[in-house]
Amino acid sequence: MNGSPIVKDKFYLRIIYVFSAVIFLLVLVLSRLPKAEYIPAWARMLPALNASLNGITAILLMISYYYIRKKKVKIHRNINLTACALSTMFLLSYVTFHSFGVETRFPSDHPLRPVYLVILSSHILLAAVVLPLVLISLYRGLTNQVERHRSITRWAYPVWLYVTISGVIVYLMISPYYRF
């Protein structure tokens, strides 16, 4: 690999896109798995853990935004690295939970079902989009491409924040209907 910044950027962007596509395909496959005959007790706690990880990540994202507005770049970077670590833990936990083929449906006769479906649909769509945005933003921030980092973060930040908050809302709305 040539050492020029443009070639390095292309290389890492390809890795980001391939990784994001693999994760997207993995999540699609998980949604098609049959329900496991036995779901361990520890796995039943994963949805609550996922919601907690999402909630903490949302708070960290807002704190990170505050610190970058105060020009505290090192604090901003460390908070975002922590948010990325928590999102990675979320993804691993999410994949683990859904590998058991658990599917829960919001009751069709519930008056809030249309609200739930709008939140869920937007959450799923934006969750599919956010991973490469976050990874590109992270890459550009860590490689000190400040202007390019800012330009993508204008999109990545609100999408990531929405996905984390809507993930908590989806969990709170669906959790009474879990039947393991």
C-alpha positions in Angstrom: 0.0 0.0 0.0 1.4 3.4 -1.0 1.9 5.8 1.9 0.0 8.7 0.4 -2.9 10.1 2.5 -5.4 9.6 -0.4 -4.4 6.0 -0.9 -4.6 5.4 2.9 -8.0 7.0 3.1 -9.3 4.9 0.2 -8.0 1.7 1.9 -9.6 2.5 5.3 -12.8 3.6 3.7 -13.0 0.3 1.8 -12.5 -1.5 5.1 -15.2 0.6 6.8 -17.7 -0.1 3.9 -17.0 -3.8 3.8 -17.2 -4.1 7.6 -20.5 -2.2 7.6 -21.9 -4.4 4.9 -20.9 -7.6 6.7 -22.6 -6.3 9.9 -25.7 -5.4 8.0 -25.9 -8.8 6.4 -25.3 -10.5 9.7 -28.2 -8.6 11.2 -30.4 -9.6 8.3 -29.4 -13.3 8.7 -30.2 -13.1 12.4 -33.7 -11.9 11.7 -34.3 -15.1 9.8 -33.1 -17.6 12.4 -35.6 -19.9 14.0 -36.3 -19.5 17.7 -34.0 -21.6 19.8 -35.6 -24.3 22.0 -33.8 -23.0 25.0 -32.8 -19.4 25.8 -30.4 -19.2 28.7 -31.3 -16.9 31.6 -28.3 -14.6 31.0 -29.5 -14.1 27.4 -32.9 -12.9 28.6 -31.1 -9.9 30.3 -29.5 -8.8 27.1 -32.3 -6.5 25.8 -32.2 -4.5 29.0 -28.4 -4.4 28.7 -28.7 -3.2 25.1 -31.1 -0.4 26.1 -28.8 0.6 28.9 -25.8 0.7 26.6 -27.8 2.8 24.1 -28.9 5.2 26.9 -25.4 5.7 28.2 -24.1 6.2 24.7 -26.8 8.8 24.0 -25.7 10.7 27.2 -22.0 10.4 26.2 -22.8 11.8 22.8 -24.5 14.8 24.3 -21.6 15.4 26.7 -19.1 15.0 23.9 -20.9 17.6 21.9 -20.8 20.0 24.9 -17.0 19.5 25.2 -16.2 20.0 21.5 -18.2 23.3 21.7 -15.9 24.2 24.6 -12.9 23.3 22.4 -11.9 20.5 24.7 -10.8 18.2 21.9 -9.0 15.5 24.1 -12.1 15.1 26.3 -14.3 15.0 23.3 -12.1 12.3 21.7 -12.0 10.2 24.8 -15.8 10.4 25.3 -16.4 9.4 21.7 -14.0 6.5 22.0 -15.9 5.4 25.0 -19.2 5.8 23.1 -17.8 3.7 20.3 -16.7 1.0 22.8 -20.2 0.9 24.3 -21.7 0.7 20.8 -19.4 -2.2 20.0 -20.6 -3.9 23.2 -24.2 -3.2 22.2 -23.6 -4.7 18.8 -22.1 -7.9 20.2 -24.9 -8.2 22.8 -27.5 -7.5 20.1 -26.1 -10.2 17.8 -25.8 -12.6 20.7 -29.4 -12.1 21.8 -30.8 -12.3 18.2 -28.8 -15.5 17.5 -31.4 -17.2 19.6 -34.1 -16.3 17.1 -36.2 -14.3 19.5 -38.9 -12.3 17.9 -41.4 -10.2 19.8 -44.3 -8.4 18.2 -46.0 -5.3 19.5 -49.7 -6.2 19.9 -51.7 -5.4 16.8 -54.7 -4.1 18.7 -52.6 -1.7 20.9 -53.5 2.0 20.2 -49.8 3.0 20.2 -48.8 0.4 17.6 -48.6 3.0 14.8 -46.3 5.1 16.9 -44.2 2.1 17.8 -43.9 1.0 14.2 -42.8 4.5 13.0 -40.2 4.7 15.8 -39.0 1.1 15.1 -38.9 1.6 11.3 -36.9 4.8 11.5 -34.6 3.2 14.1 -33.9 0.2 11.9 -33.3 2.3 8.8 -31.0 4.8 10.5 -29.2 2.0 12.4 -28.3 0.5 9.1 -26.9 3.8 7.9 -25.1 5.0 11.1 -22.3 2.5 11.3 -20.3 3.6 8.3 -21.0 7.3 9.2 -19.7 6.8 12.8 -16.6 4.8 11.6 -15.7 7.4 9.0 -16.2 10.2 11.5 -14.0 8.3 14.0 -11.3 7.6 11.4 -11.2 11.2 10.3 -11.1 12.5 13.8 -8.3 10.1 14.8 -6.3 11.0 11.7 -6.7 14.7 12.5 -8.7 15.5 9.3 -10.6 18.1 11.2 -12.7 19.7 8.4 -13.6 16.3 6.9 -14.4 15.0 10.4 -16.7 18.0 11.0 -18.4 17.6 7.6 -19.4 14.0 8.2 -20.1 14.4 11.9 -22.9 16.9 10.9 -24.7 13.9 9.7 -23.3 11.1 11.9 -24.0 12.8 15.2 -27.7 13.4 14.9 -28.3 10.0 13.3 -26.3 8.2 16.0 -28.0 10.2 18.7 -31.4 9.4 17.3 -30.6 5.7 16.9 -29.4 5.4 20.5 -32.4 7.3 21.9 -34.9 5.5 19.7 -33.4 2.2 20.7 -34.2 2.9 24.3 -37.7 4.0 23.4 -38.3 0.8 21.3 -37.1 -1.3 24.2 -39.4 0.4 26.7 -42.3 0.0 24.4 -41.7 -3.7 23.5 -40.3 -5.1 26.7 -43.7 -5.8 28.4 -44.4 -8.2 25.5 -41.3 -10.3 25.8 -42.1 -14.0 26.1 -39.0 -16.1 26.5 
